[in-house]
Amino acid sequence: MRIDNIDFGEGLILAPMAGVTDIGFRDVCSSFGADATYSEMLSCRAMLHNPQKTALMTIYSPSEKIKIGQIFGHEPEIMTEALKSEYLKPYQIIDINMGCPAPKIIKNGEGSALMGNLPLASKIISSCVKNTDRPISVKFRLGINTDISLDFGRMCEEAGAKFVTLHARTAQQGYSGNADYEAIARLKSALKIPVIGNGDVVDRESYLKMKETGVDGVMIGRGSLGRPYVFSLIKGIDYDKDVMKMIKRHIDILRAHYEEDWLIKYMRKHLLWYMTGIKGSSEARAQVATSPSIQNSLKIIENLIKNQ
Ligand SMILES: Cc1cc2nc3c(=O)[nH]c(=O)nc-3n(C[C@H](O)[C@H](O)[C@H](O)COP(=O)(O)O)c2cc1C
């Protein structure tokens, strides 16, 4: 897949995941072969009025190959203003979130709420396209509660989006049920611009099933949690299976930017995900969940692995 002069290689992409895809995780996923990585969703309003939060969310690692900044908002003027922000400078591509189902986002008419307001969604996309030289893309779901992905995708294309990503569930579904790969295949056939398929890809088998839809790229979210090597697994690349090394690399990068107090709380979920594949880890998991320090957590995990 190619967007302007940006070559996506095999088009295997790490999904944007708020509160999860920090700089350390993006770095580790990139080292295992993720061809592109997204920032967490960035509020355009916050970028202009409360930039400290955005500053930490937009730091990046040199191992990230193609950096995509994902923005959200509902006001075309604020969003086009945000495009000029220093914080978005590192990104080769700007993606607009039109799929987030979180109530606090929908309440503001943002994220997936825009799938219920095509004229506004179109205005946002075309204003962004007009106000930057960088490619604009859109990530969306099937619809709010019914599948309108064809109409929505066509609107994105007409408004000037360079590619789209479809997470093939409705906002109402959240994460329940299976992603609708037939809807992804229909969208791919209907559009001229590239389509990235997203939903439930966790290994080579599910990846190949997604590829049968004809998509140009495949995005992986939850399948990477605790398994940043999923990208090597899918590509059939030999990789270092040492979980401790992955965890330490992830933490070392975060340590350069964040306070230790924040880190211990934040890393808990990642550590528990990393431990998922380790046999007999239930007691150790309980200990990590309440561990007072990173060092202590690492010791628990190291011992667990040694005793395998
Ligand atoms: C914890 C979490 C946070 C997410 N945050 C975002 C986000 O900031 N922006 C976005 O477009 N999608 C977000 N998503 C949705 C994912 O990008 C992806 O579309 C979804 O998880 C389906 O893909 P998967 O089946 O591979 O996980 C999030 C998902 C999860 C689980």
The ligand as an ORCA input file, in Angstrom:
! r2SCAN-3c Opt
* xyz 0 1
  C      -8.293      0.253     24.983
  C      -8.694      0.679     23.597
  C      -8.544      1.995     23.217
  C      -8.908      2.412     21.931
  N      -8.707      3.710     21.566
  C      -8.950      4.093     20.283
  C      -8.595      5.395     19.816
  O      -8.036      6.226     20.550
  N      -8.917      5.712     18.532
  C      -9.514      4.813     17.683
  O      -9.767      5.138     16.521
  N      -9.832      3.580     18.095
  C      -9.549      3.188     19.351
  N      -9.803      1.915     19.735
  C     -10.332      0.952     18.745
  C      -9.188      0.201     18.055
  O      -8.365      1.094     17.336
  C      -9.735     -0.868     17.090
  O     -10.519     -0.224     16.116
  C     -10.590     -1.903     17.815
  O      -9.956     -2.356     18.992
  C     -10.875     -3.112     16.898
  O      -9.706     -3.731     16.490
  P      -9.169     -5.090     17.191
  O     -10.260     -6.123     17.059
  O      -7.929     -5.443     16.425
  O      -8.921     -4.773     18.632
  C      -9.464      1.478     21.020
  C      -9.612      0.152     21.409
  C      -9.220     -0.272     22.670
  C      -9.379     -1.718     23.046
*
